[in-house]
Amino acid sequence: SEVRLKNFIPPDKFPYKSATGWEYDSGNYPAALHLAMEKIGYQELRQEQAEKRARGELMGIGLSTFTEIVGAGPSHTFDILGIKMFDSAEIRVHPTGSAIVRIGVQTQGQGHETTFAQIVAEELGLPVDNIVVEHGDTDTAPYGLGTYASRSTPTAGAATAMAARKIREKARALAAHLLEANVDDVEWVDYRFQVKGAPGRSKTMAEVAFAAYTNYPKGMEAGLEAVDYYDPPNTTFPFGAYVCVVDIDRGTGE
C-alpha cells in the first residue's frame, strides 16, 4: 500500500491534466484506498497473514485502485461520424402538478425511470410518484446519443436538471405574479416559492403549475415546459479501491 500511496496524484493537484491530455476534474485516491483498508481491517489481515505464513500456509492480500473515464459527451472531444455527443431532455408540468419527462437515452435495466424522476422531483419539488419518464420512443423522444459508457446520468441526467431549472425560473415569475411581489423578492426555499423575509407568503410548484394554464400574467406564454440540450464541459472520472483476500490450500491448490 505504501508504494501505491506514494504514486497517487495528490488531492491538491486537481484539476490534473494527464500525459494523454485528459483533465481529471477531481479526486482523492489516498482517501479511497485508506477507507477500503479500514473497512476490511487491513492491519489485522497483515498480522493474520504473517502468522499463517509462519505456519507454512498461503494467504494473499491484493490491493487494486482505479479511475475511469465516463460520461461520454463533450462535443469538443467526442462525436459519432461528426455528430456531437451532447444529450437532451424535455419536461412538461401539467396543470395538475404532475409531469412528464422525455429523455434521449434508453434504459437497459439501470433504472432510468427512477433516477430521472428523482432528479425532477428534487429540482421542482414534485412528488416522485407524479412524474412519468418516457424513453425509447423515437417518435416522441428528444434527440440523444444513447446509453453506454456510463453516460446517461452525466449527460441526459444533467440535461434533465437544466430543463427543470428553466421551468423553475419561469415558475418563479409565475409565483411572483400570484404573490403580488417583485420576482427578485421571490426565492425557492424547501421546495416552495416564498417572499423573502415573509415565509408565510408562499406557493407550491403544484399551485404555480395550475396558474401556468389558468392565471398567468399578461405578456407571459401559457404552459410550464422546457427542453435542454446539454453539452458537458468535460467527462467525469470516478475512482475507487478494492481489497481482496485469498487463502490457498497447498494440498489441493484451491
C-alpha positions as CSV (number, residue, x, y, z in Angstrom):
1,S,0.0,0.0,0.0
2,E,2.9,2.4,0.7
3,V,4.1,2.2,-2.9
4,R,0.6,2.9,-4.2
5,L,0.1,5.8,-1.9
6,K,3.4,7.4,-2.9
7,N,2.4,7.2,-6.6
8,F,-1.1,8.6,-6.4
9,I,-1.9,12.1,-7.8
10,P,-2.1,14.2,-4.7
11,P,-5.6,15.6,-3.9
12,D,-4.2,19.2,-4.1
13,K,-3.0,18.7,-7.7
14,F,-6.5,18.6,-9.1
15,P,-7.6,19.5,-11.7
16,Y,-4.9,17.4,-13.2
17,K,-4.0,17.0,-16.9
18,S,-2.8,13.6,-17.8
19,A,0.1,12.8,-20.2
20,T,-2.5,11.9,-22.8
21,G,-4.4,15.2,-22.4
22,W,-7.4,14.2,-20.3
23,E,-8.2,16.6,-17.4
24,Y,-9.2,14.9,-14.2
25,D,-11.5,17.3,-12.5
26,S,-11.2,16.0,-9.0
27,G,-10.1,13.0,-7.0
28,N,-8.9,11.8,-3.6
29,Y,-7.3,8.4,-4.3
30,P,-5.5,8.1,-1.0
31,A,-8.7,8.5,0.9
32,A,-10.4,5.8,-1.2
33,L,-7.6,3.3,-0.5
34,H,-7.4,4.2,3.2
35,L,-11.2,3.7,3.5
36,A,-11.1,0.3,1.8
37,M,-8.2,-0.8,4.0
38,E,-10.0,0.5,7.1
39,K,-13.3,-1.3,6.3
40,I,-11.6,-4.7,5.7
41,G,-9.3,-4.4,8.7
42,Y,-6.0,-4.3,6.6
43,Q,-3.6,-4.2,9.5
44,E,-5.3,-7.1,11.3
45,L,-5.2,-9.0,8.0
46,R,-1.4,-8.4,7.6
47,Q,-0.9,-9.8,11.1
48,E,-3.0,-12.8,10.2
49,Q,-1.1,-13.3,7.0
50,A,2.2,-13.2,8.9
51,E,1.0,-15.8,11.3
52,K,-0.3,-18.1,8.6
53,R,3.0,-17.8,6.6
54,A,4.9,-18.8,9.7
55,R,2.8,-22.0,9.8
56,G,3.5,-22.6,6.1
57,E,0.0,-21.6,5.0
58,L,-0.7,-19.4,1.9
59,M,-2.6,-16.2,2.3
60,G,-2.5,-13.3,-0.1
61,I,-3.8,-9.8,0.1
62,G,-4.4,-7.9,-3.1
63,L,-5.0,-4.1,-3.5
64,S,-6.4,-2.6,-6.6
65,T,-7.2,1.0,-7.4
66,F,-8.8,2.5,-10.4
67,T,-10.0,5.7,-12.1
68,E,-12.1,5.5,-15.3
69,I,-13.4,7.9,-17.9
70,V,-17.2,8.0,-18.1
71,G,-20.0,10.3,-19.3
72,A,-19.0,10.5,-23.0
73,G,-20.5,13.7,-24.2
74,P,-18.2,16.8,-24.5
75,S,-18.6,17.8,-28.1
76,H,-15.0,19.1,-28.3
77,T,-13.8,15.5,-27.6
78,F,-16.5,13.1,-28.7
79,D,-18.5,12.7,-31.9
80,I,-20.0,9.9,-33.9
81,L,-19.3,10.4,-37.6
82,G,-19.3,14.2,-36.9
83,I,-22.5,14.2,-34.8
84,K,-21.6,15.9,-31.5
85,M,-22.3,13.8,-28.4
86,F,-24.5,16.0,-26.2
87,D,-27.8,14.8,-24.9
88,S,-31.2,16.2,-24.2
89,A,-34.4,16.2,-22.1
90,E,-37.9,17.6,-22.4
91,I,-40.1,18.3,-19.3
92,R,-43.7,19.4,-19.2
93,V,-45.5,20.1,-15.9
94,H,-49.3,19.7,-16.2
95,P,-52.0,21.8,-14.5
96,T,-52.5,19.0,-12.0
97,G,-48.9,19.3,-10.8
98,S,-47.9,16.0,-12.4
99,A,-45.1,16.0,-15.0
100,I,-43.8,14.0,-18.0
101,V,-40.1,13.8,-18.8
102,R,-38.9,12.6,-22.2
103,I,-35.2,11.7,-22.4
104,G,-32.9,10.8,-25.3
105,V,-31.3,7.8,-23.6
106,Q,-32.7,4.3,-23.2
107,T,-32.7,2.3,-20.1
108,Q,-31.1,-1.2,-20.2
109,G,-32.2,-2.1,-16.7
110,Q,-30.3,0.6,-14.8
111,G,-33.5,2.2,-13.5
112,H,-33.6,5.4,-15.5
113,E,-37.3,5.7,-14.7
114,T,-36.4,6.1,-11.0
115,T,-33.2,8.2,-11.4
116,F,-34.6,10.8,-13.8
117,A,-37.9,11.1,-11.9
118,Q,-35.9,11.8,-8.7
119,I,-33.9,14.5,-10.5
120,V,-37.0,16.3,-11.5
121,A,-38.6,15.8,-8.1
122,E,-35.6,17.3,-6.4
123,E,-35.4,20.3,-8.7
124,L,-39.1,21.1,-8.8
125,G,-40.4,19.9,-5.5
126,L,-43.0,17.5,-7.1
127,P,-43.8,14.0,-5.7
128,V,-41.7,11.5,-7.5
129,D,-44.8,9.3,-8.0
130,N,-46.4,12.1,-10.0
131,I,-43.5,12.1,-12.6
132,V,-43.6,9.9,-15.7
133,V,-40.4,9.2,-17.5
134,E,-40.7,8.3,-21.2
135,H,-37.9,6.9,-23.2
136,G,-37.2,4.6,-26.1
137,D,-39.9,6.0,-28.4
138,T,-38.1,7.6,-31.4
139,D,-41.3,9.3,-32.5
140,T,-41.5,11.4,-29.3
141,A,-38.1,11.2,-27.6
142,P,-35.8,14.2,-27.9
143,Y,-32.5,13.8,-29.8
144,G,-30.0,11.7,-27.9
145,L,-26.8,9.7,-28.4
146,G,-27.8,6.6,-26.5
147,T,-26.9,4.7,-23.4
148,Y,-23.4,3.3,-23.0
149,A,-20.1,4.2,-21.3
150,S,-21.9,5.3,-18.1
151,R,-23.0,8.4,-19.9
152,S,-26.8,8.6,-19.2
153,T,-26.8,10.4,-15.9
154,P,-23.8,12.7,-16.5
155,T,-25.3,13.9,-19.9
156,A,-29.1,13.2,-20.1
157,G,-29.4,13.5,-16.3
158,A,-27.7,16.9,-16.4
159,A,-29.9,17.9,-19.3
160,T,-32.9,16.9,-17.2
161,A,-31.7,19.0,-14.3
162,M,-31.1,22.0,-16.5
163,A,-34.5,21.8,-18.2
164,A,-36.1,21.6,-14.7
165,R,-34.2,24.7,-13.7
166,K,-35.5,26.6,-16.7
167,I,-39.0,25.6,-15.6
168,R,-38.3,26.7,-12.1
169,E,-37.2,30.1,-13.3
170,K,-40.4,30.6,-15.2
171,A,-42.4,29.3,-12.2
172,R,-40.7,31.8,-10.0
173,A,-42.1,34.6,-12.2
174,L,-45.5,33.0,-12.0
175,A,-45.2,32.7,-8.2
176,A,-44.3,36.4,-8.0
177,H,-47.5,37.2,-10.0
178,L,-49.6,35.1,-7.7
179,L,-48.0,36.6,-4.6
180,E,-48.1,40.1,-5.9
181,A,-44.4,40.5,-5.3
182,N,-41.4,41.5,-7.4
183,V,-39.8,38.5,-8.9
184,D,-36.4,39.5,-7.4
185,D,-38.1,39.2,-3.9
186,V,-39.2,35.6,-4.5
187,E,-36.9,32.7,-3.6
188,W,-37.0,28.9,-3.7
189,V,-36.8,27.5,-0.2
190,D,-37.7,24.0,1.0
191,Y,-39.4,23.2,-2.3
192,R,-41.7,26.3,-2.2
193,F,-41.6,29.8,-3.6
194,Q,-41.7,32.3,-0.8
195,V,-41.3,36.1,-0.4
196,K,-38.0,37.0,1.1
197,G,-38.5,37.8,4.8
198,A,-42.1,36.6,4.7
199,P,-42.1,32.7,4.6
200,G,-45.8,32.6,5.3
201,R,-46.4,34.1,1.9
202,S,-45.6,31.1,-0.4
203,K,-46.7,28.9,-3.3
204,T,-46.0,25.3,-4.1
205,M,-44.9,24.2,-7.5
206,A,-48.3,22.5,-7.9
207,E,-50.1,25.8,-7.3
208,V,-47.9,27.6,-9.7
209,A,-48.4,24.8,-12.3
210,F,-52.1,25.3,-12.2
211,A,-51.7,29.1,-12.6
212,A,-49.4,28.5,-15.7
213,Y,-52.6,27.4,-17.5
214,T,-55.2,29.5,-15.8
215,N,-53.8,32.7,-14.3
216,Y,-50.5,33.7,-15.9
217,P,-49.5,37.4,-16.2
218,K,-50.0,39.5,-19.3
219,G,-47.2,39.0,-21.7
220,M,-46.2,35.6,-20.5
221,E,-46.8,32.5,-22.6
222,A,-49.0,29.9,-21.0
223,G,-47.7,26.5,-20.0
224,L,-44.8,25.2,-18.0
225,E,-42.3,23.2,-20.0
226,A,-38.7,23.3,-21.2
227,V,-36.1,21.5,-23.2
228,D,-32.4,21.4,-22.7
229,Y,-29.5,20.1,-24.9
230,Y,-26.6,19.6,-22.5
231,D,-23.1,19.6,-23.8
232,P,-20.9,18.8,-20.8
233,P,-17.7,20.7,-20.4
234,N,-15.8,17.5,-19.5
235,T,-16.1,13.8,-18.9
236,T,-16.2,12.6,-15.3
237,F,-13.6,10.5,-13.6
238,P,-14.9,8.2,-10.8
239,F,-12.4,6.3,-8.8
240,G,-12.2,3.6,-6.1
241,A,-10.3,0.9,-4.4
242,Y,-10.6,-2.8,-3.8
243,V,-9.0,-5.2,-1.3
244,C,-9.1,-8.9,-2.0
245,V,-8.0,-11.6,0.5
246,V,-7.3,-15.2,-0.8
247,D,-6.3,-18.3,1.1
248,I,-4.8,-21.2,-0.9
249,D,-4.7,-24.8,0.2
250,R,-1.2,-26.1,-0.5
251,G,-2.6,-29.7,-1.0
252,T,-5.4,-29.0,-3.5
253,G,-4.4,-25.6,-4.9
254,E,-7.9,-24.4,-4.1
